[in-house]
């Protein structure tokens, strides 16, 4: 009998299996192509743990070298570098496994020395590691240093990094990746990999080593040496001017900047070392970059400058920074923490302290494409811009050029001494919302903003949630300026969360571009957004109540929600003018005026920051507490909103509340006008039951509130029944996997059964 071949969709099982394998290989090839835009070359020479070298491995010809599992610390007395690339050669250096290379800390040497005119291309096999530490005066990867200041000191060679996990640590006065002491870098390009670069002794993380000190008055003045041409187009890069432990670093808590490894090294994270320019820095592609400068050095930009104009090299000083494409950048700088020193720092992006002469702006910053930038400046510095000028105590250092495209997402936080972003032309601010909270404002917001509430973490949310939860931090709100630009958004909301200590409450701050604003909601799910033309907002907690005492009339007022202008204040004024009272009595609805025994009039309103009353203002809701006089019938008291047409009561929100032993009648309202506390002489019929006695404590509070909650709960429950939950989706996914696995097992068993059957038939 002829064998019956098992088929799937008309295709033989064997061929179908081959097709599946081919498809998987094709997908794998696509993934590989997508993640690797380069090919690792074949090695000409391989060094492993069994073939380690003595002293310095010098390579002075074009070749490809692989190191595998090498640990090499050069203790030579003549040449101290672990690897030296010279002779104007181009060397491909591949590493796999765990590799540790160190220069000699006692003599001038690098971990991987690259002489001027030579080039190293570094490739790491995925998941493999290379740790490189420089020797005296020199870079971890790059150039060596020189003991004297000279315009003729050689630069480092060219450094190109493609992949791998690399940690590069500068020797004393050296950059992690770049040049050494009194030297400039050449070309540094990072195309991929996971890179940590740490400067030492005032060398930059990536860029130049220690350039020239602020007190040096020699041929190559402050600003002469520079970080070269730095281009980062891919990978995850973390660079700092000191030995920070990035594992313990939280970009939204600046206290972690000063933890393990902190040092006042005066250098940039990316750019210039102490007394050095940044050179040209480009961050592009899909690069993910974190850069931290120290004690006067910029996060990305120049190192700390000088206080002596005679030592400043204005002709050669250069800061040219471009951030673009889909890159993500976190840039921060630290304060000077030395005893007796002013705690000032350099900009997060831009100029280090003392790098411009007063009235002579320097440097340029361009941020475009879909770049996402979070910049936090220290004391006396801007987030994007400058710090102090050379030899001046005035905060007037400026960039010569700044171009921030509105397609970017930029969040800038800096010292309240200056705007977070340096703008000479104020018209350029149209794309930004600026929040400059005053000390007085926070004094009125002590419930949320107290010493034990700092720092706060803020997530910015645009109306369409297309750029939601972009986070920045407030270390001390009364001391900082915040500027935010979210592309395409005309208004924003901010969710602020205390994350320091035990007071982890969440509040919401809603903002519009047109207004300096702050609106608080104690529940993030209750956040509301208003048109950009609306007044801005301030929401207090109920525990932040304003008191008014007029003797026989005591009032309290608290904001509930709404749009109150930043700096606004509430008032509750007693109305005692007899003419106004007679007018109000005449306007009372007949059903109240006929039953009037006693009445107290008062006026509720809002004043702007200039102390001016708003007219016809219905921008938010407040809660009013009116003390019920002791001789009144508390259960009969009623609050009324007085209008010329029809009086309005507030039975739906009225209730009696006891605060500090005093009974208040409370109600909520969104009308800001004249009110009355009313004591009728007879029972007031309710709408539902003309004969029923109206009881403030019971009517409309418990039953209607409970009913409303039940209706809301039922609506939510019905909606939720129609929506797939995370557990449901997970369960469906598991069922799908089991069904697929079962089908494949069934096919295999069926195939075996057919095979046995066919074999039996053949016999």
Secondary structure in CASP SS format (residue, H / E / C, confidence):
PFRMAT SS
TARGET T0000
AUTHOR 0000-0000-0000
METHOD secondary structure of the structure
MODEL  1
X C 1.00
X C 1.00
X C 1.00
X C 1.00
X C 1.00
X C 1.00
X E 1.00
X E 1.00
X C 1.00
X C 1.00
X E 1.00
X E 1.00
X H 1.00
X H 1.00
X H 1.00
X H 1.00
X H 1.00
X H 1.00
X H 1.00
X H 1.00
X H 1.00
X H 1.00
X H 1.00
X H 1.00
X H 1.00
X H 1.00
X H 1.00
X H 1.00
X H 1.00
X H 1.00
X H 1.00
X H 1.00
X H 1.00
X H 1.00
X H 1.00
X C 1.00
X C 1.00
X C 1.00
X C 1.00
X C 1.00
X C 1.00
X C 1.00
X C 1.00
X C 1.00
X E 1.00
X E 1.00
X E 1.00
X E 1.00
X C 1.00
X C 1.00
X C 1.00
X C 1.00
X C 1.00
X C 1.00
X C 1.00
X C 1.00
X E 1.00
X E 1.00
X E 1.00
X C 1.00
X C 1.00
X C 1.00
X E 1.00
X E 1.00
X E 1.00
X E 1.00
X E 1.00
X E 1.00
X C 1.00
X C 1.00
X E 1.00
X E 1.00
X E 1.00
X C 1.00
X C 1.00
X C 1.00
X C 1.00
X C 1.00
X C 1.00
X C 1.00
X C 1.00
X C 1.00
X E 1.00
X E 1.00
X E 1.00
X C 1.00
X C 1.00
X C 1.00
X C 1.00
X E 1.00
X E 1.00
X E 1.00
X E 1.00
X E 1.00
X E 1.00
X E 1.00
X C 1.00
X E 1.00
X E 1.00
X E 1.00
X E 1.00
X E 1.00
X C 1.00
X C 1.00
X C 1.00
X C 1.00
X C 1.00
X E 1.00
X C 1.00
X C 1.00
X C 1.00
X E 1.00
X E 1.00
X E 1.00
X E 1.00
X C 1.00
X C 1.00
X C 1.00
X E 1.00
X E 1.00
X E 1.00
X E 1.00
X E 1.00
X E 1.00
X C 1.00
X C 1.00
X C 1.00
X C 1.00
X E 1.00
X E 1.00
X E 1.00
X E 1.00
X E 1.00
X C 1.00
X C 1.00
X E 1.00
X C 1.00
X C 1.00
X C 1.00
X C 1.00
X E 1.00
X E 1.00
X C 1.00
X C 1.00
X C 1.00
X C 1.00
X C 1.00
X C 1.00
X C 1.00
X C 1.00
X C 1.00
X C 1.00
X C 1.00
X C 1.00
X C 1.00
X E 1.00
X C 1.00
X E 1.00
X E 1.00
X E 1.00
X E 1.00
X C 1.00
X C 1.00
X C 1.00
X E 1.00
X E 1.00
X E 1.00
X E 1.00
X E 1.00
X C 1.00
X C 1.00
X C 1.00
X C 1.00
X C 1.00
X C 1.00
X C 1.00
X E 1.00
X E 1.00
X C 1.00
X C 1.00
X C 1.00
X C 1.00
X C 1.00
X C 1.00
X C 1.00
X C 1.00
X E 1.00
X E 1.00
X E 1.00
X E 1.00
X C 1.00
X C 1.00
X C 1.00
X E 1.00
X E 1.00
X E 1.00
X E 1.00
X E 1.00
X C 1.00
X C 1.00
X C 1.00
X C 1.00
X C 1.00
X C 1.00
X C 1.00
X E 1.00
X E 1.00
X C 1.00
X C 1.00
X C 1.00
X C 1.00
X C 1.00
X C 1.00
X C 1.00
X C 1.00
X C 1.00
X C 1.00
X C 1.00
X C 1.00
X C 1.00
X C 1.00
X E 1.00
X C 1.00
X C 1.00
X C 1.00
X E 1.00
X C 1.00
X C 1.00
X E 1.00
X E 1.00
X E 1.00
X E 1.00
X C 1.00
X C 1.00
X C 1.00
X E 1.00
X E 1.00
X E 1.00
X E 1.00
X E 1.00
X C 1.00
X C 1.00
X C 1.00
X C 1.00
X C 1.00
X H 1.00
X H 1.00
X H 1.00
X C 1.00
X C 1.00
X C 1.00
X C 1.00
X C 1.00
X H 1.00
X H 1.00
X H 1.00
X H 1.00
X H 1.00
X C 1.00
X C 1.00
X C 1.00
X C 1.00
X C 1.00
X C 1.00
X C 1.00
X C 1.00
X C 1.00
X C 1.00
X C 1.00
X E 1.00
X E 1.00
X C 1.00
X C 1.00
X C 1.00
X C 1.00
X C 1.00
X E 1.00
X C 1.00
X E 1.00
X E 1.00
X E 1.00
X E 1.00
X E 1.00
X C 1.00
X C 1.00
X C 1.00
X C 1.00
X E 1.00
X E 1.00
X E 1.00
X E 1.00
X E 1.00
X E 1.00
X C 1.00
X C 1.00
X C 1.00
X C 1.00
X C 1.00
X C 1.00
X E 1.00
X E 1.00
X C 1.00
X C 1.00
X C 1.00
X C 1.00
X C 1.00
X C 1.00
X C 1.00
X H 1.00
X H 1.00
X H 1.00
X E 1.00
X C 1.00
X C 1.00
X C 1.00
X C 1.00
X C 1.00
X C 1.00
X E 1.00
X E 1.00
X E 1.00
X E 1.00
X E 1.00
X C 1.00
X C 1.00
X C 1.00
X C 1.00
X E 1.00
X E 1.00
X E 1.00
X E 1.00
X E 1.00
X E 1.00
X C 1.00
X C 1.00
X C 1.00
X C 1.00
X C 1.00
X C 1.00
X C 1.00
X C 1.00
X C 1.00
X C 1.00
X C 1.00
X C 1.00
X C 1.00
X C 1.00
X C 1.00
X E 1.00
X E 1.00
X C 1.00
X C 1.00
X C 1.00
X C 1.00
X C 1.00
X C 1.00
X C 1.00
X C 1.00
X C 1.00
X C 1.00
X C 1.00
X C 1.00
X C 1.00
X E 1.00
X E 1.00
X E 1.00
X E 1.00
X C 1.00
X C 1.00
X C 1.00
X C 1.00
X E 1.00
X E 1.00
X E 1.00
X E 1.00
X E 1.00
X C 1.00
X C 1.00
X C 1.00
X C 1.00
X C 1.00
X C 1.00
X C 1.00
X E 1.00
X E 1.00
X C 1.00
X C 1.00
X C 1.00
X C 1.00
X C 1.00
X C 1.00
X C 1.00
X C 1.00
X C 1.00
X C 1.00
X C 1.00
X C 1.00
X C 1.00
X C 1.00
X C 1.00
X E 1.00
X E 1.00
X E 1.00
X E 1.00
X C 1.00
X C 1.00
X C 1.00
X C 1.00
X E 1.00
X E 1.00
X E 1.00
X E 1.00
X E 1.00
X E 1.00
X E 1.00
X C 1.00
X C 1.00
X C 1.00
X C 1.00
X C 1.00
X E 1.00
X C 1.00
X C 1.00
X C 1.00
X C 1.00
X H 1.00
X H 1.00
X H 1.00
X H 1.00
X H 1.00
X H 1.00
X C 1.00
X E 1.00
X E 1.00
X E 1.00
X C 1.00
X C 1.00
X C 1.00
X H 1.00
X H 1.00
X H 1.00
X H 1.00
X H 1.00
X C 1.00
X C 1.00
X C 1.00
X C 1.00
X C 1.00
X C 1.00
X C 1.00
X H 1.00
X H 1.00
X H 1.00
X C 1.00
X C 1.00
X E 1.00
X E 1.00
X E 1.00
X E 1.00
X E 1.00
X E 1.00
X E 1.00
X C 1.00
X C 1.00
X C 1.00
X C 1.00
X C 1.00
X C 1.00
X C 1.00
X E 1.00
X E 1.00
X E 1.00
X E 1.00
X E 1.00
X C 1.00
X C 1.00
X H 1.00
X H 1.00
X H 1.00
X E 1.00
X E 1.00
X E 1.00
X E 1.00
X E 1.00
X E 1.00
X E 1.00
X C 1.00
X C 1.00
X C 1.00
X C 1.00
X E 1.00
X E 1.00
X E 1.00
X E 1.00
X E 1.00
X E 1.00
X E 1.00
X E 1.00
X C 1.00
X C 1.00
X C 1.00
X C 1.00
X C 1.00
X C 1.00
X C 1.00
X E 1.00
X E 1.00
X E 1.00
X E 1.00
X E 1.00
X E 1.00
X E 1.00
X C 1.00
X C 1.00
X C 1.00
X C 1.00
X C 1.00
X C 1.00
X C 1.00
X E 1.00
X E 1.00
X C 1.00
X C 1.00
X H 1.00
X H 1.00
X H 1.00
X C 1.00
X C 1.00
X C 1.00
X C 1.00
X C 1.00
X C 1.00
X C 1.00
X C 1.00
X C 1.00
X C 1.00
X C 1.00
X C 1.00
X C 1.00
X C 1.00
X C 1.00
X C 1.00
X C 1.00
X C 1.00
X C 1.00
X E 1.00
X E 1.00
X E 1.00
X E 1.00
X C 1.00
X C 1.00
X C 1.00
X C 1.00
X E 1.00
X E 1.00
X E 1.00
X E 1.00
X E 1.00
X E 1.00
X E 1.00
X E 1.00
X E 1.00
X C 1.00
X C 1.00
X C 1.00
X C 1.00
X C 1.00
X C 1.00
X E 1.00
X E 1.00
X E 1.00
X E 1.00
X E 1.00
X E 1.00
X C 1.00
X C 1.00
X C 1.00
X H 1.00
X H 1.00
X H 1.00
X H 1.00
X H 1.00
X H 1.00
X H 1.00
X H 1.00
X H 1.00
X H 1.00
X C 1.00
X C 1.00
X H 1.00
X H 1.00
X H 1.00
X H 1.00
X C 1.00
X C 1.00
X E 1.00
X E 1.00
X E 1.00
X E 1.00
X E 1.00
X E 1.00
X E 1.00
X E 1.00
X E 1.00
X E 1.00
X E 1.00
X E 1.00
X C 1.00
X C 1.00
X C 1.00
X C 1.00
X C 1.00
X E 1.00
X C 1.00
X C 1.00
X C 1.00
X C 1.00
X C 1.00
X C 1.00
X E 1.00
X E 1.00
X E 1.00
X E 1.00
X E 1.00
X E 1.00
X E 1.00
X E 1.00
X C 1.00
X C 1.00
X C 1.00
X C 1.00
X C 1.00
X C 1.00
X C 1.00
X C 1.00
X C 1.00
X E 1.00
X E 1.00
X E 1.00
X E 1.00
X E 1.00
X C 1.00
X C 1.00
X C 1.00
X C 1.00
X C 1.00
X C 1.00
X E 1.00
X E 1.00
X C 1.00
X C 1.00
X C 1.00
X C 1.00
X C 1.00
X E 1.00
X E 1.00
X E 1.00
X E 1.00
X E 1.00
X C 1.00
X C 1.00
X E 1.00
X E 1.00
X E 1.00
X E 1.00
X E 1.00
X E 1.00
X E 1.00
X E 1.00
X C 1.00
X C 1.00
X C 1.00
X C 1.00
X E 1.00
X E 1.00
X E 1.00
X E 1.00
X E 1.00
X E 1.00
X E 1.00
X C 1.00
X C 1.00
X C 1.00
X C 1.00
X C 1.00
X C 1.00
X C 1.00
X C 1.00
X C 1.00
X C 1.00
X C 1.00
X C 1.00
X C 1.00
X C 1.00
X C 1.00
X C 1.00
X C 1.00
X C 1.00
X C 1.00
X C 1.00
X C 1.00
X H 1.00
X H 1.00
X H 1.00
X H 1.00
X H 1.00
X H 1.00
X H 1.00
X H 1.00
X H 1.00
X H 1.00
X H 1.00
X H 1.00
X H 1.00
X H 1.00
X H 1.00
X H 1.00
X H 1.00
X H 1.00
X H 1.00
X H 1.00
X C 1.00
X C 1.00
X C 1.00
X C 1.00
X H 1.00
X H 1.00
X H 1.00
X H 1.00
X H 1.00
X H 1.00
X H 1.00
X H 1.00
X H 1.00
X H 1.00
X H 1.00
X H 1.00
X H 1.00
X H 1.00
X H 1.00
X H 1.00
X H 1.00
X H 1.00
X H 1.00
X H 1.00
X H 1.00
X H 1.00
X H 1.00
X H 1.00
X H 1.00
X H 1.00
X H 1.00
X H 1.00
X H 1.00
X H 1.00
X H 1.00
X H 1.00
X H 1.00
X H 1.00
X H 1.00
X H 1.00
X H 1.00
X C 1.00
END
